[in-house]
Amino acid sequence: MLGAVALAVGCSNADPLRRSDGKDRAGETIVVGSQDYYSNEIIAEIYAQALEAKGYKIERQMKIGQREVYMPEVRSGSIDVFPEYTGNLLQYIDSKASVTAPEPVYRALEKKLPRELTVLNQAPAADQDSYVVTAKFASENGIRTIGDLAKVKGRLVLGGNSELESRPYGPKGLKSAYGVDVSFTPIEDSGGPLTIKSLREGRAQVVDLYSGNPELSTGEFVVLQDPKNLFLSSHVVPLVSSKLPVRAARILDRVSAKLTSEDLRAMGARSVKSGQPASKIAKDWLKGKGLG
């Protein structure tokens, strides 16, 4: 059984590899994957390098895409380790999930996962969807919350990855939870430079950005408050195959215990503003945390 790792955010009391035989087979390759999103790739690289440092052979399958693309691969066992986000993954599996706080979301996710998958301990780091407007737009329209968008006169355009259009927190969720009507425009860079450019130029008045995006620290943008919890709490969590060796899981739990939201923003800034590769950023983070 895995020993529980005490985190700032809740941990599982159950054996996170309860369906594994627990054997550490020498020479076996562990496949680590990532979304096509710079922050997720950095986390995946951290996982990969932490495991490599302890002698595991790692195969990388980075920048796969979004859940609709990579989840079948994870579920089939083609990928052993994948950085995920608790709330978003829970909503993907159960679109009617009603829990919103970190610990209830994590527990619900544990129960909803198929038997061939499990989640390890979640990190203190959160990187969740949020609706964002420019500070100028917020000031001109008196907007602080998502619900305030309903009083904006004229056409509202929401921008984000194409899958946002059908997500529970997309246009239909905005209408049902807050009475906000929006049209939708796809911007396929997961809240990257194209999304920011669309917002700045007014082609979209509202965009979906992850809370770890370094652009949110500039003061140029406003994250709209979400009092009705349209977005579920989403902490970083390793989604793993139930056949992952127990020793490998313990290594990943030690990584998660030290990963904070501040770390995500700092690493994201190095990627977005300085163009540094995920491998370098991950190596430096591991060394700084005494894990490298």
C-alpha positions as a Python dict, from the first residue, in 0.01 Angstrom:
ca = {
    (1, 'M'): (0, 0, 0),
    (2, 'L'): (118, 349, -73),
    (3, 'G'): (184, 571, 223),
    (4, 'A'): (-26, 887, 212),
    (5, 'V'): (160, 1205, 130),
    (6, 'A'): (42, 1504, 331),
    (7, 'L'): (-47, 1787, 95),
    (8, 'A'): (-188, 2134, 133),
    (9, 'V'): (-476, 1997, -70),
    (10, 'G'): (-654, 1674, 29),
    (11, 'C'): (-498, 1335, -34),
    (12, 'S'): (-639, 992, -83),
    (13, 'N'): (-657, 754, 212),
    (14, 'A'): (-701, 460, -22),
    (15, 'D'): (-419, 277, -197),
    (16, 'P'): (-389, 478, -522),
    (17, 'L'): (-271, 165, -700),
    (18, 'R'): (-525, -68, -545),
    (19, 'R'): (-569, -250, -877),
    (20, 'S'): (-197, -293, -942),
    (21, 'D'): (9, -599, -861),
    (22, 'G'): (265, -352, -725),
    (23, 'K'): (560, -514, -904),
    (24, 'D'): (845, -303, -1032),
    (25, 'R'): (951, -481, -1348),
    (26, 'A'): (1310, -398, -1437),
    (27, 'G'): (1358, -272, -1789),
    (28, 'E'): (994, -185, -1853),
    (29, 'T'): (934, 148, -2024),
    (30, 'I'): (697, 401, -1870),
    (31, 'V'): (518, 614, -2129),
    (32, 'V'): (455, 976, -2025),
    (33, 'G'): (221, 1194, -2231),
    (34, 'S'): (105, 1555, -2234),
    (35, 'Q'): (-160, 1781, -2380),
    (36, 'D'): (-72, 2023, -2657),
    (37, 'Y'): (-39, 2299, -2396),
    (38, 'Y'): (290, 2443, -2274),
    (39, 'S'): (214, 2420, -1901),
    (40, 'N'): (93, 2060, -1926),
    (41, 'E'): (403, 1966, -2126),
    (42, 'I'): (624, 2116, -1855),
    (43, 'I'): (450, 1910, -1586),
    (44, 'A'): (478, 1595, -1798),
    (45, 'E'): (849, 1665, -1844),
    (46, 'I'): (887, 1704, -1467),
    (47, 'Y'): (722, 1364, -1419),
    (48, 'A'): (944, 1208, -1687),
    (49, 'Q'): (1270, 1349, -1553),
    (50, 'A'): (1185, 1262, -1192),
    (51, 'L'): (1126, 901, -1294),
    (52, 'E'): (1438, 891, -1512),
    (53, 'A'): (1647, 1015, -1219),
    (54, 'K'): (1540, 705, -1028),
    (55, 'G'): (1637, 467, -1305),
    (56, 'Y'): (1318, 428, -1506),
    (57, 'K'): (1325, 415, -1884),
    (58, 'I'): (1086, 678, -2019),
    (59, 'E'): (915, 719, -2354),
    (60, 'R'): (768, 1064, -2417),
    (61, 'Q'): (450, 1128, -2616),
    (62, 'M'): (410, 1503, -2581),
    (63, 'K'): (168, 1754, -2733),
    (64, 'I'): (-97, 1493, -2813),
    (65, 'G'): (-395, 1729, -2808),
    (66, 'Q'): (-699, 1762, -2581),
    (67, 'R'): (-893, 1497, -2385),
    (68, 'E'): (-1102, 1385, -2679),
    (69, 'V'): (-776, 1276, -2846),
    (70, 'Y'): (-557, 1145, -2563),
    (71, 'M'): (-803, 983, -2323),
    (72, 'P'): (-861, 677, -2545),
    (73, 'E'): (-483, 630, -2554),
    (74, 'V'): (-452, 657, -2177),
    (75, 'R'): (-744, 424, -2119),
    (76, 'S'): (-606, 164, -2360),
    (77, 'G'): (-279, 150, -2166),
    (78, 'S'): (-70, 304, -2444),
    (79, 'I'): (19, 588, -2205),
    (80, 'D'): (106, 520, -1841),
    (81, 'V'): (131, 869, -1689),
    (82, 'F'): (-48, 1188, -1787),
    (83, 'P'): (-76, 1525, -1603),
    (84, 'E'): (-442, 1603, -1548),
    (85, 'Y'): (-667, 1853, -1370),
    (86, 'T'): (-919, 1720, -1121),
    (87, 'G'): (-1227, 1930, -1197),
    (88, 'N'): (-1193, 1932, -1573),
    (89, 'L'): (-1131, 1558, -1584),
    (90, 'L'): (-1431, 1494, -1358),
    (91, 'Q'): (-1657, 1705, -1581),
    (92, 'Y'): (-1526, 1522, -1887),
    (93, 'I'): (-1624, 1189, -1730),
    (94, 'D'): (-1941, 1315, -1558),
    (95, 'S'): (-2092, 1628, -1715),
    (96, 'K'): (-2348, 1647, -1433),
    (97, 'A'): (-2094, 1656, -1149),
    (98, 'S'): (-2213, 1902, -885),
    (99, 'V'): (-1924, 1910, -639),
    (100, 'T'): (-1695, 2211, -667),
    (101, 'A'): (-1443, 2220, -375),
    (102, 'P'): (-1098, 2057, -411),
    (103, 'E'): (-1144, 1755, -183),
    (104, 'P'): (-1499, 1657, -292),
    (105, 'V'): (-1395, 1694, -657),
    (106, 'Y'): (-1096, 1466, -601),
    (107, 'R'): (-1303, 1203, -421),
    (108, 'A'): (-1571, 1210, -690),
    (109, 'L'): (-1305, 1172, -958),
    (110, 'E'): (-1160, 866, -784),
    (111, 'K'): (-1501, 701, -789),
    (112, 'K'): (-1582, 785, -1150),
    (113, 'L'): (-1259, 668, -1315),
    (114, 'P'): (-1266, 342, -1512),
    (115, 'R'): (-1098, 52, -1334),
    (116, 'E'): (-790, 55, -1555),
    (117, 'L'): (-702, 410, -1443),
    (118, 'T'): (-635, 582, -1114),
    (119, 'V'): (-521, 920, -986),
    (120, 'L'): (-233, 970, -746),
    (121, 'N'): (-222, 1249, -487),
    (122, 'Q'): (-326, 1588, -618),
    (123, 'A'): (-84, 1879, -597),
    (124, 'P'): (-142, 2209, -418),
    (125, 'A'): (-109, 2364, -766),
    (126, 'A'): (-434, 2458, -939),
    (127, 'D'): (-461, 2547, -1308),
    (128, 'Q'): (-826, 2579, -1394),
    (129, 'D'): (-1038, 2739, -1660),
    (130, 'S'): (-1151, 3095, -1600),
    (131, 'Y'): (-1333, 3356, -1802),
    (132, 'V'): (-1124, 3664, -1867),
    (133, 'V'): (-1186, 4010, -2011),
    (134, 'T'): (-957, 4308, -2058),
    (135, 'A'): (-932, 4549, -1767),
    (136, 'K'): (-1057, 4824, -2001),
    (137, 'F'): (-1367, 4623, -2097),
    (138, 'A'): (-1437, 4543, -1731),
    (139, 'S'): (-1409, 4910, -1632),
    (140, 'E'): (-1625, 5041, -1918),
    (141, 'N'): (-1904, 4790, -1848),
    (142, 'G'): (-1886, 4763, -1470),
    (143, 'I'): (-1801, 4394, -1477),
    (144, 'R'): (-1661, 4188, -1189),
    (145, 'T'): (-1845, 3855, -1216),
    (146, 'I'): (-1946, 3623, -1498),
    (147, 'G'): (-2309, 3714, -1433),
    (148, 'D'): (-2231, 4081, -1498),
    (149, 'L'): (-2181, 3992, -1864),
    (150, 'A'): (-2559, 3970, -1896),
    (151, 'K'): (-2589, 4349, -1872),
    (152, 'V'): (-2344, 4419, -2156),
    (153, 'K'): (-2521, 4569, -2457),
    (154, 'G'): (-2438, 4434, -2799),
    (155, 'R'): (-2287, 4109, -2921),
    (156, 'L'): (-2060, 3909, -2691),
    (157, 'V'): (-1809, 3670, -2841),
    (158, 'L'): (-1651, 3393, -2635),
    (159, 'G'): (-1317, 3257, -2757),
    (160, 'G'): (-1139, 2933, -2673),
    (161, 'N'): (-1039, 2591, -2804),
    (162, 'S'): (-1311, 2441, -3025),
    (163, 'E'): (-1408, 2180, -2764),
    (164, 'L'): (-1510, 2464, -2527),
    (165, 'E'): (-1825, 2510, -2735),
    (166, 'S'): (-1960, 2175, -2610),
    (167, 'R'): (-1816, 2173, -2257),
    (168, 'P'): (-2056, 2209, -1958),
    (169, 'Y'): (-1905, 2550, -1879),
    (170, 'G'): (-1920, 2670, -2242),
    (171, 'P'): (-2195, 2880, -2406),
    (172, 'K'): (-2477, 2655, -2279),
    (173, 'G'): (-2339, 2665, -1925),
    (174, 'L'): (-2311, 3043, -1939),
    (175, 'K'): (-2675, 3066, -2044),
    (176, 'S'): (-2814, 2819, -1790),
    (177, 'A'): (-2608, 2932, -1490),
    (178, 'Y'): (-2586, 3307, -1550),
    (179, 'G'): (-2833, 3397, -1825),
    (180, 'V'): (-2546, 3515, -2046),
    (181, 'D'): (-2583, 3480, -2424),
    (182, 'V'): (-2262, 3456, -2627),
    (183, 'S'): (-2159, 3355, -2975),
    (184, 'F'): (-1849, 3139, -3001),
    (185, 'T'): (-1527, 3162, -3199),
    (186, 'P'): (-1266, 2883, -3191),
    (187, 'I'): (-907, 2981, -3111),
    (188, 'E'): (-690, 2672, -3115),
    (189, 'D'): (-394, 2757, -2892),
    (190, 'S'): (-517, 2671, -2540),
    (191, 'G'): (-510, 3028, -2412),
    (192, 'G'): (-183, 3115, -2582),
    (193, 'P'): (-74, 3421, -2785),
    (194, 'L'): (-355, 3392, -3041),
    (195, 'T'): (-617, 3395, -2765),
    (196, 'I'): (-456, 3695, -2597),
    (197, 'K'): (-434, 3876, -2932),
    (198, 'S'): (-805, 3814, -3001),
    (199, 'L'): (-895, 3957, -2663),
    (200, 'R'): (-673, 4263, -2700),
    (201, 'E'): (-808, 4338, -3047),
    (202, 'G'): (-1172, 4288, -2948),
    (203, 'R'): (-1243, 3997, -3180),
    (204, 'A'): (-1349, 3814, -2864),
    (205, 'Q'): (-1473, 4003, -2561),
    (206, 'V'): (-1438, 3703, -2328),
    (207, 'V'): (-1184, 3420, -2346),
    (208, 'D'): (-1109, 3103, -2155),
    (209, 'L'): (-767, 3117, -1989),
    (210, 'Y'): (-613, 2880, -1738),
    (211, 'S'): (-553, 3037, -1398),
    (212, 'G'): (-181, 2958, -1421),
    (213, 'N'): (-138, 3173, -1733),
    (214, 'P'): (143, 3427, -1665),
    (215, 'E'): (-48, 3695, -1861),
    (216, 'L'): (-293, 3717, -1570),
    (217, 'S'): (-20, 3874, -1355),
    (218, 'T'): (25, 4178, -1580),
    (219, 'G'): (-282, 4378, -1468),
    (220, 'E'): (-404, 4402, -1828),
    (221, 'F'): (-677, 4144, -1775),
    (222, 'V'): (-951, 4067, -1525),
    (223, 'V'): (-1053, 3716, -1419),
    (224, 'L'): (-1430, 3721, -1372),
    (225, 'Q'): (-1557, 3589, -1040),
    (226, 'D'): (-1759, 3269, -1058),
    (227, 'P'): (-2000, 3272, -760),
    (228, 'K'): (-2215, 2990, -901),
    (229, 'N'): (-1914, 2761, -951),
    (230, 'L'): (-1953, 2710, -1323),
    (231, 'F'): (-1591, 2593, -1312),
    (232, 'L'): (-1497, 2308, -1080),
    (233, 'S'): (-1181, 2326, -871),
    (234, 'S'): (-900, 2181, -1083),
    (235, 'H'): (-577, 2078, -914),
    (236, 'V'): (-290, 1915, -1097),
    (237, 'V'): (-298, 1537, -1054),
    (238, 'P'): (-114, 1247, -1220),
    (239, 'L'): (-357, 1022, -1408),
    (240, 'V'): (-191, 682, -1429),
    (241, 'S'): (-239, 329, -1545),
    (242, 'S'): (-325, 89, -1265),
    (243, 'K'): (-21, -117, -1367),
    (244, 'L'): (222, 164, -1279),
    (245, 'P'): (479, 34, -1027),
    (246, 'V'): (423, 146, -667),
    (247, 'R'): (776, 288, -645),
    (248, 'A'): (712, 505, -952),
    (249, 'A'): (386, 629, -798),
    (250, 'R'): (571, 730, -481),
    (251, 'I'): (815, 933, -687),
    (252, 'L'): (529, 1118, -856),
    (253, 'D'): (360, 1181, -520),
    (254, 'R'): (677, 1350, -394),
    (255, 'V'): (675, 1570, -704),
    (256, 'S'): (309, 1663, -658),
    (257, 'A'): (363, 1754, -293),
    (258, 'K'): (600, 2035, -397),
    (259, 'L'): (419, 2171, -703),
    (260, 'T'): (241, 2503, -635),
    (261, 'S'): (30, 2745, -839),
    (262, 'E'): (310, 3000, -808),
    (263, 'D'): (547, 2746, -961),
    (264, 'L'): (313, 2700, -1257),
    (265, 'R'): (295, 3073, -1326),
    (266, 'A'): (672, 3115, -1297),
    (267, 'M'): (743, 2819, -1525),
    (268, 'G'): (476, 2934, -1769),
    (269, 'A'): (641, 3276, -1792),
    (270, 'R'): (973, 3115, -1882),
    (271, 'S'): (798, 2921, -2160),
    (272, 'V'): (579, 3201, -2299),
    (273, 'K'): (800, 3506, -2251),
    (274, 'S'): (1148, 3357, -2283),
    (275, 'G'): (1075, 3064, -2514),
    (276, 'Q'): (1266, 2818, -2296),
    (277, 'P'): (1203, 2448, -2367),
    (278, 'A'): (996, 2235, -2130),
    (279, 'S'): (1294, 2005, -2066),
    (280, 'K'): (1509, 2290, -1934),
    (281, 'I'): (1230, 2440, -1723),
    (282, 'A'): (1149, 2101, -1572),
    (283, 'K'): (1515, 2026, -1496),
    (284, 'D'): (1558, 2357, -1314),
    (285, 'W'): (1237, 2310, -1112),
    (286, 'L'): (1338, 1961, -999),
    (287, 'K'): (1681, 2084, -898),
    (288, 'G'): (1534, 2379, -709),
    (289, 'K'): (1301, 2151, -514),
    (290, 'G'): (1575, 1902, -430),
    (291, 'L'): (1427, 1637, -657),
    (292, 'G'): (1676, 1652, -942),
}
